[in-house]
Amino acid sequence: MIFIDPASSLGEVYPRRPAKLRHRLADGPLFKTPRIIELARRLPANLVEYYCADLEIGDGPRDFVANGLSLEETIERIGECRSWVVLKNVETDPDYRALMEECLADIAPCAGAATGAMHRREAFLLLSSPGAVTPFHMDPEHNILLQIRGAKTMRIYPSHDYSIVTPEQHERFHEGGHRSLEYREAFEAVGENFDLAPGEAVYVPVKTPHHVRVAGEPSLSLSLTWRSRSSDADARLHRMNHLLRRLGARPLPPGDAPARDKVKIFAHRIYAKLRRAAKP
């Protein structure tokens, strides 16, 4: 097993709350710089992001600035070039896919019992310079971040606190809005730090607001994500609420009327099928 007793770590909290895990994934051949550069060369441009890392917690995509280096130079000089790199969908490489599947096999029994079978499994490599900041944002998937090299602190906020992310923000996000979020100091009262060193990991629930700061050495992390029955239902519910709001209604936030939520989810499933059937 890659994870050490994942059922104990996740059993009480999955899928609603974050959790710290431990793993045995060492800094092996797949995580050496030449292998990562080889992977990066093969990835399409739309599966790569790299920018200057001189960012603040509240910055958004307009603040992301090119670092003036090539992707290869950035990876080679990550210890000094004040940058961050995300290589997306690395599971398209057979070796990384095998690693992803081995890791997620440890999680699948616990996850499946609570939220159904995992699907849309994806893997990402994240490289960051010392002191790099990943601004405040949320992601649409279940996520486990495994720390491979260096250390970082992820500060995580409640995932269903509508004073942090409003229902309207959730709806826009599911209609293609950016993952970046507006940050306010008032949120700090409910934030929790998760410090990650090599051999440690953290489970981040779907759409849980968070930001990250790397410590004094270069960081390498592996992010494993998946969708589930519950995450799909949540997305359908917010999309249906968005549609109702456009029609002039004032839909209740998810969770306020569970029976009505189920009707909305079913209605959106039918609506989506009709839309697909109407396309030429």
N, C-alpha and C positions, 0 to 999 in steps of 0.2 A: 504493500500500500504506500501511496505517496503521502496522504494525510494521516496524522496520528489521532486515532479515535475521533473521527469527524462526527459520529452520531452524538457523542457527549457534548461536543462544541455547538452543534446546530440544533439538536433535538428540542430544546426548550424555546428557541427563539425564531427559527426559520418558519415562514418567510418574512416576518414582520420587523425583526430587530437585527442590528449588526452583531457580529460575533467574531472573536479572535480564534484562529486555528493555528495548528503547528503542522509543518510538512517536512518531508525528507528530500525535497528536490534540491540537489546540489548544483553548484556552479560548474556544470559539465560542458561537454563539447558544443551543445546547441546554444550555449550562452556566451561563447567566446567571440571576440570581435570579428575575426575573419568569417565565421559562420553567419553572424548577424548581417554583415555587409553582403555576403553572398545572397542571403534571403532578401535583403532590401533591394538589390539589383533586379530581382525577378518580379517584385511586386509592381502592379500597375500604379501610376502616379496617384490615382484617386484613393489608394489604400495606404498612403504615406502622408504624415503631417510632421513638420519640424519647424520650430520657430525659436526666437530669442526667449529666454526664460526669465527675463527681468520684468516680472509681472506682479501685480497686487491681487489680493484675494478677490476684490470686486471687479476686476477687469473682464472684458468680454471679447468677442472675436475681432472687433475693430482695433483692439490693442495688440493683436498678434502680429509680430513684425518679423520679416525674414532676417536670418542671421548673416547673410552674405556668403555662406559656405555651401558647398555641395552636400548632398545627403551623406556620401561616404566620408567626407571630411568631418562632418558633424559627429558621426558615430565614432570615428577614430579619435576625435579630440573632445569627447563629451566631458572629460574631466576638467576642461579649462575654457570651453567655448560658450558658457552661459546659455545653454540651449536645452530644449527637450524634443524628443522624437517619439512618435507613435507609429508602429508598424501594425497595420490592421489585417485581420483575417489571415494570420500566419498559418492557420490550419490548412491552407491551400497547399502548403509544403507537407509531403507525407510524413517526414520525421516529426514535425511540430504537431501534426494532427494525431499521430500515435501518442505523443506525450499528453496532449489535451484529453484524449479519450481515456488514457490511464488515470489521469487526475480525476476526471468527472465520474468515472466508474466508482470511485470511493464515496462520492457525494450522492450519487443517484438514488440509493435506497432511502435515505432520509428525505431528499427533495421530492422524490416521486410519491412518497406516502402523504405528503402535505399538499403538493401543488400539481401532481400528475407528471407524466413523462417529460423529460427535458427535450426541447427541440431548438432549432437555430443555434446550435452550439458554435461558439466562435472563440478565437484566441488572439490576444494582442500582446506585443512586446512594447514596453515603455522604458525609454532611456532618458535620464535626467542629469543635468550638471549639479554640482553641489549648490545648495541654497535655492534650487529652482522651485517655483510656485505653480501649482495647477489651480487656476481660479475656481470660484464657487460655481458648481454645476450639478446636474443630475443626469442619470443615464437610464435608458428604457429597459434594461435587462437585469436579471439576477447576476451578481458579479462576485467572484472570489479573486482577490488580488494577492498573489504570492510574491514575497520579497526574496529576490535571488542575490543581489549584491547591494551594498550600501544600506542606508537606513532612511526612513521617512516617517512623517507623522500625518495621518489622515484625520481630519476633524469632521465628525459626522453629526448630522442634525436629524431630528425626527422626520420620518418619511411621510406622515399623514397629518402634518401640522399646517393647516391652511393659512395661518398667519405668516408662514415662511414662503410657501408656494400656494398661491390661491387656486381655486378650481378653474378659473379662467386661464391661468398660466399652464395648468396641466392640459387643458383642452388644446391650447395653441401648440404645446409641445407635441402632442399626438397628431396634430395636423401639419407637422413639418417644422415647428419652431426650433430654434437653436437650444442646445443643452445648457448654455450659460444662464445663470440666475442673478437677479439683483441681490446684492449683499447689504445687510445692515448690521451695525454693531449690536443692536438689541437681540440678535439671534444668539449671541454668545452665551446667554444664560442657559440655553438648552443644548449646546454643543458638547460633544464628548471626544476626547483625543484617543486615537488608536496608534500607538507607536509600533513600527514594524522594523524588525531586523531580519537578516537572512535566516530562513527557517521558520518564519512567521507569516501568517496570512490573515486577511480579514474578509468576512462575508459582508457585502453591501446590498441591502434589499433594493428592489426595483424603485427607481426614482427617489432615492434617498439623497438629499442635498449634502454635499461634502466639498472640501477643498484639501489640498495636499501641499506639504512643504518638505523638501528633501534636506537631509542633514549635511554634514561637512564632507562627504565623499560622493562620488558618482553613484547613481542608483540604477539598478536594473530590476524590473518587475515583470511578471507574467500575469496578465489579466484573462480569466476564463469566464465567459458569459453564456447565458442560456435564457430562453423564454419558456413559459409554462402555461398551463391552463389558466392559472390565476392572473398572470401578467397579461395574457391575451384578453381576458374578460375585463380587466381594468382599462386596457386601451380602448376596447369597444364601448365601454360605459362613458368614457370621457369624450370619445368621438360623437356618440349619440347626444350627449349633453351639449356639445358644440353645435351640432345641427339644430337642436331644439332652441338654443339661444339665438341662432341666426334667424329662426322663424318667429322670434319675439317672445318666447317662453322664458321663464326664470327657473331652470331646473335646480332641484335640491342637490347639494354636494353628495358625492358617493358616500354611502354608509348611513346617511340620515333616514333612508327608507329602503331597507334591504330587499323587500319584495318588489318594489318598484324598480330597483336597480336590475334585478333579474329580468324583468320585462324589457327594460331598455337594452340590455345586452342581447337578448333574443331578437329584438326589433332591429338592432344594428346588423346582426348577422344576416337577416332577411334583406335589409336595405343594401348591404354590400353585395349579396348575390344578385339582386336585381340590377344593380349598377353594372356589374361585370357582364351580365347577360345582355344588357342594352348596348354595350360597346360593339362597334362594327368589326 
